[in-house]
Amino acid sequence: MVAGGEGFPSREFWLYWQAEAVSGFGSYITLLALQTLVVLTLHGSAAQVGWLNAARWLPYLVVGVVVGALVDRRRRRPVMVATDLAQAVLLAAIPVLWWQGLLSLPALLGIVMVLGAASVVNGAAAMAFLPRLVPPRYLQRAHARTDSTDAAAMTAGPALGGLLVSALGAPLAVMADAATYLYSAVALSRIKLSEPPPKAGTTARGLLPEIREGVRWVYHGSGLRTLAIAAHGWFAGNAVVGVVLAPYALRVLGLTPFQFGIIGAVGGLCALAGAAVTTRVGLRLGTGRTIIACHVITTAGVLVMVPAGLHTHGWASAAVLAAGQGLYGLAMGMSNSHEMSYRQLITPDELQARTNTTMRSLNRAVMVVAAPLAGVLADDWGIRPALLLAAGIFALVSAGLGLSSFRTVRAPA
């Protein structure tokens, strides 16, 4: 099962890495394309972008913890392959509906919700599968490697997405992501790893104790509670930023989709830099202090975005927004591998999927609630006050972790 005797990186990890990298690349194209589609093609408001983001994360709230218990009972690779194929089909439906003149906001929200459900299952399986591929001593490096490629996708994806949207329109740009999920399914199907056989007895009555066990592990006795609560706060702030960024760039600042894509690419480039140095930073500062430092950098990044357009125009405004996105991306690139590896290293294999989906489900539940509220507040208050609210949330997360014993945490070897 676990490739504990192999070095790093193994052939199996490279196939996993390819699948995650390519599908992640397409996802960043789609993220930009869908937001642009709502704002420009469907003439939506910030509140409607908020509903789009809420639809994307709603399945985590509805089925997340159940999915974790089910995935822990199954071989994880076949689940990943099947959900990759499902996501490819769903994404291909968007340009088909547009071509037939049937694409509307309700139709788009429906597709995004089903797409989100497939993503919930895929993410649970993928995160629980990685510790089976990589020996524990290499787990943080494995996450840093996947974070680096995710950051590279964050860099190139929005820029290419901006070009594709400008050349083809937002609906057709989504087709690129459908192709990446097909590639991912093929790469994952080539992995050769013996997994434990599926567990029998998948009844609803049997699932409930397993779900409770996963929740108890996260919030009682595992040492993850402080990190989990801080993550919920971070996702609240991130929901605000995710909702207001597209209307801020495309409407308030009057930037083009290509300029918006370049701004996203700067964030990805800085995330790549953060992922490249994060292992060394973690060895020097420790896991807890590294994560806290990243939250402080996130706060600074949002504050830098606020004055964009006040005394600048065009590319100068884009440069200010890109500087804030750069800091935001740097923090994300540095923090994720430490949070994920710490969580997985202290969690037994049989609880990996439940631990992951319990935390992710509640994180996304925060976004489901916060995203529409952020859109309404942005429409009523204005974009810049909404960004200041996000910065305040990130500052509270930083302070809460800094004042707790989590600051001294180091991941187990």
C-alpha positions in Angstrom: 0.0 0.0 0.0 2.2 2.9 1.2 5.3 3.3 -0.8 7.4 3.8 2.3 10.6 2.2 1.0 10.8 4.2 -2.2 12.7 7.4 -2.7 11.3 10.7 -3.8 10.0 11.5 -6.3 8.9 8.0 -7.5 7.3 7.2 -10.9 3.9 7.0 -9.2 4.2 10.4 -7.6 5.2 11.9 -11.0 2.0 10.5 -12.6 0.0 11.9 -9.7 1.8 15.2 -10.0 1.2 15.4 -13.8 -2.5 14.8 -13.3 -2.8 17.5 -10.6 -0.6 20.0 -12.5 -2.5 19.7 -15.8 -6.0 19.8 -14.3 -5.0 22.6 -12.0 -3.7 24.6 -15.0 -7.1 24.3 -16.7 -9.0 25.2 -13.5 -7.3 28.6 -13.3 -8.4 29.3 -16.9 -12.0 28.3 -16.0 -12.0 30.4 -12.8 -11.1 33.5 -14.8 -13.4 32.5 -17.6 -16.5 31.9 -15.4 -16.0 35.2 -13.5 -15.6 37.1 -16.8 -18.6 35.3 -18.2 -20.8 36.4 -15.4 -19.5 40.0 -15.4 -19.3 40.6 -19.2 -21.3 38.0 -21.0 -24.2 37.7 -18.6 -23.8 41.4 -17.4 -23.8 40.3 -13.7 -23.0 42.3 -10.6 -20.7 41.6 -7.7 -23.6 39.9 -5.9 -24.0 37.5 -8.8 -20.3 36.7 -8.8 -20.8 35.9 -5.2 -23.6 33.5 -6.1 -21.3 31.9 -8.6 -18.7 31.3 -5.9 -21.3 30.1 -3.5 -22.6 27.6 -6.0 -19.0 26.3 -6.5 -18.5 25.6 -2.8 -22.1 24.6 -1.8 -21.5 20.9 -2.3 -18.9 20.9 0.4 -21.5 22.1 2.9 -24.1 19.6 1.7 -22.2 16.4 1.2 -18.6 17.0 2.3 -18.4 15.0 5.5 -20.4 12.1 4.0 -18.0 12.0 1.0 -15.0 11.8 3.4 -16.4 8.7 5.1 -17.3 7.0 1.8 -13.9 7.7 0.3 -12.1 6.3 3.4 -14.0 3.0 2.6 -12.8 2.8 -1.0 -9.7 2.6 -3.2 -8.9 6.2 -4.0 -7.4 6.1 -7.5 -10.5 4.8 -9.3 -12.6 7.5 -7.6 -10.2 10.2 -8.8 -10.3 8.9 -12.4 -14.1 8.7 -12.5 -14.6 12.2 -11.1 -12.0 13.7 -13.5 -14.1 12.3 -16.4 -17.3 13.7 -14.9 -15.8 17.2 -14.5 -14.7 17.1 -18.2 -18.3 16.4 -19.3 -19.8 19.1 -17.1 -17.4 21.7 -18.3 -18.0 20.8 -21.9 -21.7 21.5 -21.3 -21.1 25.2 -20.8 -20.1 26.1 -24.3 -22.7 23.8 -25.7 -25.5 25.7 -23.8 -24.0 29.0 -24.9 -23.9 27.9 -28.6 -27.5 26.9 -28.4 -28.5 30.2 -26.7 -29.6 28.5 -23.5 -26.8 29.7 -21.2 -28.2 31.8 -18.3 -27.1 32.5 -14.8 -29.4 29.8 -13.2 -28.1 27.2 -15.8 -24.5 28.2 -15.1 -25.1 28.0 -11.3 -26.6 24.5 -11.7 -23.6 23.2 -13.7 -21.2 24.8 -11.2 -22.9 23.1 -8.3 -22.7 19.7 -9.9 -19.1 20.4 -10.9 -18.4 21.3 -7.3 -19.9 18.0 -6.1 -17.5 16.1 -8.4 -14.7 18.3 -7.1 -15.5 17.4 -3.5 -15.2 13.7 -4.2 -12.1 14.1 -6.3 -10.4 16.3 -3.7 -11.1 13.9 -0.9 -9.7 11.0 -2.8 -6.6 12.9 -4.0 -5.6 14.3 -0.6 -6.1 10.9 1.0 -4.2 9.1 -1.9 -1.0 11.2 -1.6 0.2 9.8 1.8 -0.1 6.3 0.2 2.3 7.4 -2.6 4.9 9.2 -0.6 6.9 8.1 2.5 6.1 10.3 5.5 9.5 12.0 5.6 8.9 13.3 2.1 5.3 14.4 2.5 6.0 18.1 3.0 8.3 18.1 0.0 5.6 16.4 -2.1 3.1 19.1 -1.1 5.6 21.8 -1.9 6.2 20.2 -5.3 2.5 20.1 -6.1 2.1 23.7 -4.7 4.9 24.8 -7.1 3.1 23.4 -10.1 -0.2 24.8 -8.9 1.6 28.2 -8.6 2.9 27.8 -12.1 -0.6 27.1 -13.3 -1.8 30.1 -11.3 0.8 32.1 -13.2 0.2 30.9 -16.7 -3.5 29.9 -16.4 -5.0 33.4 -15.9 -2.8 34.9 -18.6 -3.7 32.3 -21.1 -7.3 32.4 -19.9 -7.4 36.2 -20.5 -6.1 35.6 -24.0 -8.6 32.8 -24.7 -11.5 34.9 -23.4 -10.4 37.9 -25.5 -10.0 35.7 -28.6 -12.8 33.2 -28.3 -15.1 34.4 -25.5 -15.5 33.1 -22.0 -17.8 30.1 -22.8 -15.4 28.6 -25.3 -12.4 29.2 -23.1 -13.9 26.7 -20.6 -13.2 23.9 -23.1 -9.5 24.0 -22.3 -10.2 22.9 -18.8 -12.4 20.0 -20.0 -9.4 18.7 -22.0 -7.1 18.9 -18.9 -9.4 16.7 -16.9 -9.3 14.1 -19.6 -5.5 14.2 -19.5 -5.6 13.9 -15.7 -7.8 10.8 -15.9 -5.4 9.1 -18.3 -2.4 9.9 -16.1 -4.0 8.6 -12.9 -5.1 5.4 -14.6 -1.4 4.6 -15.3 -0.5 4.6 -11.6 0.4 1.2 -10.2 -0.2 1.0 -6.5 -1.8 -1.7 -4.4 -4.5 -0.1 -2.2 -6.5 -1.8 0.5 -9.7 -3.5 -0.7 -13.0 -1.5 -0.3 -14.7 -1.8 3.1 -18.1 -3.5 3.1 -21.2 -2.2 4.8 -21.7 1.2 3.4 -25.1 1.8 5.1 -26.3 5.1 6.3 -26.3 3.8 9.9 -22.7 2.7 9.6 -21.6 6.0 8.1 -22.9 8.2 10.9 -20.4 7.0 13.5 -17.6 7.3 11.0 -18.6 10.9 10.2 -18.7 11.7 13.9 -15.3 10.1 14.3 -13.8 12.4 11.6 -15.3 15.5 13.2 -14.1 14.5 16.7 -10.6 13.9 15.3 -10.4 17.4 13.9 -11.9 19.4 16.8 -11.1 17.2 19.9 -7.8 15.6 20.7 -5.8 15.7 17.5 -4.2 19.1 17.9 -5.9 20.3 14.7 -8.6 22.5 16.3 -6.7 25.8 16.4 -5.5 25.4 12.8 -9.0 24.4 11.7 -10.6 27.5 13.3 -7.9 29.7 11.8 -8.5 28.2 8.4 -12.2 28.9 8.6 -11.4 32.6 9.3 -9.0 32.6 6.3 -11.6 31.3 4.0 -14.0 34.0 5.1 -11.5 36.6 4.1 -10.7 34.8 0.9 -14.3 34.6 0.0 -14.5 38.4 0.1 -11.5 38.9 -2.0 -12.6 36.2 -4.5 -16.0 37.9 -5.0 -14.8 41.5 -5.4 -11.7 41.1 -7.4 -13.2 40.6 -10.8 -15.7 43.5 -10.5 -12.9 45.7 -9.1 -10.6 45.0 -12.0 -13.1 44.9 -14.8 -15.6 47.6 -13.8 -14.1 49.9 -11.2 -10.6 50.0 -12.7 -11.8 49.5 -16.3 -9.1 46.8 -17.0 -9.4 44.4 -19.9 -9.7 40.6 -19.4 -6.1 40.3 -20.6 -4.9 42.7 -18.0 -7.0 40.9 -15.4 -5.3 37.7 -16.5 -1.9 39.2 -16.2 -2.7 40.3 -12.6 -3.6 36.7 -11.8 -0.4 35.5 -13.4 1.6 37.8 -11.1 -0.1 36.2 -8.1 0.8 32.8 -9.5 4.4 33.7 -10.1 4.8 34.9 -6.6 3.1 31.7 -5.3 5.6 29.7 -7.3 8.4 31.7 -5.5 6.8 31.0 -2.2 6.5 27.3 -2.8 10.2 27.2 -3.9 11.4 28.6 -0.6 8.8 27.3 1.8 10.7 24.1 2.9 13.8 26.2 4.0 11.6 28.8 5.7 9.7 26.0 7.6 13.0 24.5 8.8 14.1 27.8 10.1 10.9 29.2 11.6 8.9 26.0 12.3 5.5 25.1 11.0 3.5 27.3 13.2 5.5 30.5 12.8 5.7 30.0 9.0 1.9 29.7 8.7 1.4 32.8 10.9 3.9 34.8 8.8 2.0 33.9 5.7 -1.2 35.2 7.2 0.5 38.5 8.0 1.7 38.7 4.3 -1.8 38.0 3.1 -3.1 40.9 5.2 -0.5 43.2 3.7 -1.4 42.0 0.2 -5.0 42.9 0.5 -4.2 46.4 1.9 -1.9 47.0 -1.1 -4.9 46.3 -3.4 -7.1 49.0 -1.9 -5.5 52.2 -3.4 -5.5 50.8 -7.0 -7.1 53.3 -9.3 -7.2 56.2 -6.8 -4.4 58.1 -8.4 -3.5 55.7 -11.3 -5.1 54.5 -14.5 -4.8 51.7 -17.0 -1.6 49.7 -16.6 -0.5 51.7 -13.6 -3.7 50.6 -11.7 -3.1 47.1 -12.9 0.4 47.3 -11.4 -0.9 48.2 -8.0 -3.4 45.5 -8.0 -0.8 43.0 -9.3 1.5 44.0 -6.4 -1.2 43.1 -3.9 -1.9 39.9 -5.7 1.8 39.1 -5.7 1.9 39.2 -1.9 -1.3 37.3 -1.7 0.1 34.6 -3.9 3.4 34.5 -2.1 1.6 33.7 1.2 -0.5 31.0 -0.4 2.6 29.4 -2.0 4.4 29.3 1.3 1.6 28.2 3.7 -0.3 25.4 2.0 2.4 22.6 2.1 3.0 23.2 5.8 -0.7 23.1 6.7 -1.4 20.0 4.6 1.6 18.0 5.6 1.1 18.8 9.3 -2.5 17.7 9.1 -1.7 14.5 7.3 1.4 13.6 9.4 -0.6 13.5 12.6 -3.7 11.7 11.0 -3.9 7.9 10.6 -4.5 6.6 7.1 -8.0 5.4 7.9 -9.0 8.9 8.8 -7.3 10.8 6.0 -10.3 11.5 3.8 -12.6 12.3 6.6 -10.1 14.7 8.2 -9.6 16.4 4.9 -13.2 16.7 3.9 -14.4 17.7 7.4 -12.0 20.7 7.3 -12.6 21.5 3.7 -16.3 21.2 4.0 -16.5 23.7 6.9 -14.0 25.9 5.1 -16.2 25.9 2.0 -19.3 26.3 4.1 -17.9 29.5 5.3 -17.4 30.6 1.7 -20.9 29.6 0.8 -22.2 32.0 3.4 -19.6 34.7 3.0 -19.5 34.9 -0.8 -23.0 36.1 -1.4 -22.8 38.4 1.7 -19.6 39.8 0.4 -21.2 40.5 -3.0 -24.1 42.3 -1.4 -21.8 44.4 0.9 -19.6 45.2 -2.1 -22.6 46.5 -4.1 -23.8 48.5 -1.1 -20.6 49.7 0.5 -18.2 49.7 -2.5 -15.3 47.5 -3.4 -12.6 49.1 -1.3 -14.5 48.9 2.0 -15.1 45.2 1.2 -11.4 44.8 0.7 -10.7 46.5 4.0 -13.1 44.1 5.7 -11.1 41.2 4.2 -7.9 42.6 5.5 -9.4 42.9 9.0 -10.4 39.2 8.9 -6.9 38.1 7.9 -5.4 40.3 10.6 -7.6 38.6 13.2 -6.6 35.2 12.0 -2.9 36.2 12.3 -3.3 37.5 15.8 -5.3 34.5 16.9 -2.7 32.1 15.8 0.1 34.3 17.1 -1.4 34.4 20.6 -2.0 30.6 20.8 0.4 27.8 21.4 0.2 26.9 17.7 3.1 29.3 17.0 5.5 26.8 18.5 4.3 23.8 16.5 6.7 21.8 14.3 5.5 19.1 12.0 6.5 15.6 13.2 9.4 14.0 11.3 
